[in-house]
Every structure is written in structure tokens, then in C-alpha cells.
Amino acid sequence: MGNLGPLEIALIAGVALLFFGAGRIADLGKGLGQGISNFKKGLKEGDEVVKAEDKKEPATATPEKKEV
């Protein structure tokens, strides 16, 4: 299977439009866009947490000895 040309892409899009309908395809696109947006937001929040943890000073307390 080689590269897809513009005709093949248009044919696939037309079949998808007939199969799902314009409303369903719009909803799928909207959901995909929101998913990507949420993913990027999560990555940004994760980076902020990591940076905040890096700024904290390491604990200098000695570990407690457990009695047996």
C-alpha cells in the first residue's frame, strides 16, 4: 500500500461522510480537538508539578531507627 493521493483521501472522506453523516463527523472532530487540548493541558500541569518539586530543598532529617 503506497502513498495516498488527493483522490484517495477525497474518496475516503466521502465514504465516511455517507456512513456517519455530517453531524457525527463534526462531533468526532470536536471531541478529538478537546481530547488533544486536555492532553496538552495535562502535560503543562505535569511540567509545573515537576518544576515545583525541583525547587523544593531536599529533606535533611536523618531516617528514624526502628526498634525490633
C-alpha positions in Angstrom: 0.0 0.0 0.0 1.6 3.2 -1.2 1.1 6.9 -0.5 -2.4 8.2 -0.5 -3.1 10.9 -3.1 -5.8 13.6 -3.0 -8.3 11.5 -4.9 -8.0 8.6 -2.5 -8.3 10.9 0.5 -11.4 12.6 -1.0 -12.9 9.1 -1.7 -12.3 8.0 1.9 -13.8 11.3 3.3 -16.8 10.9 1.0 -17.5 7.4 2.2 -17.0 8.5 5.9 -19.5 11.3 5.3 -22.1 8.9 3.8 -21.5 6.4 6.6 -21.5 8.6 9.6 -23.3 11.8 8.5 -22.0 15.3 8.7 -23.3 15.8 12.3 -21.5 12.8 13.7 -18.2 13.7 11.9 -18.4 17.2 13.4 -18.9 15.7 16.8 -16.0 13.4 16.4 -13.8 16.3 15.3 -14.9 18.4 18.2 -14.2 15.5 20.6 -10.8 14.9 19.1 -9.9 18.5 19.4 -11.0 18.6 23.1 -9.0 15.5 23.8 -5.8 16.9 22.3 -6.4 20.2 24.2 -6.9 18.3 27.5 -3.8 16.2 26.8 -1.7 19.3 26.3 -3.1 20.9 29.4 -2.2 17.8 31.4 1.3 17.8 30.1 1.7 21.5 31.1 0.4 20.8 34.6 2.7 17.9 34.9 5.7 20.0 34.0 4.6 22.6 36.6 4.5 20.0 39.3 7.9 18.7 38.3 9.4 22.2 38.4 7.8 22.9 41.8 9.3 19.7 43.2 12.7 20.6 41.8 12.6 23.9 43.6 12.0 22.2 47.0 15.1 21.6 49.1 15.8 18.0 49.9 15.0 16.9 53.4 17.9 16.9 55.8 16.4 14.8 58.5 18.0 11.6 59.3 16.0 8.4 58.9 14.4 7.1 62.1 15.8 3.9 63.6 13.2 1.2 64.2 13.3 -0.9 67.3 12.8 -4.6 67.0 
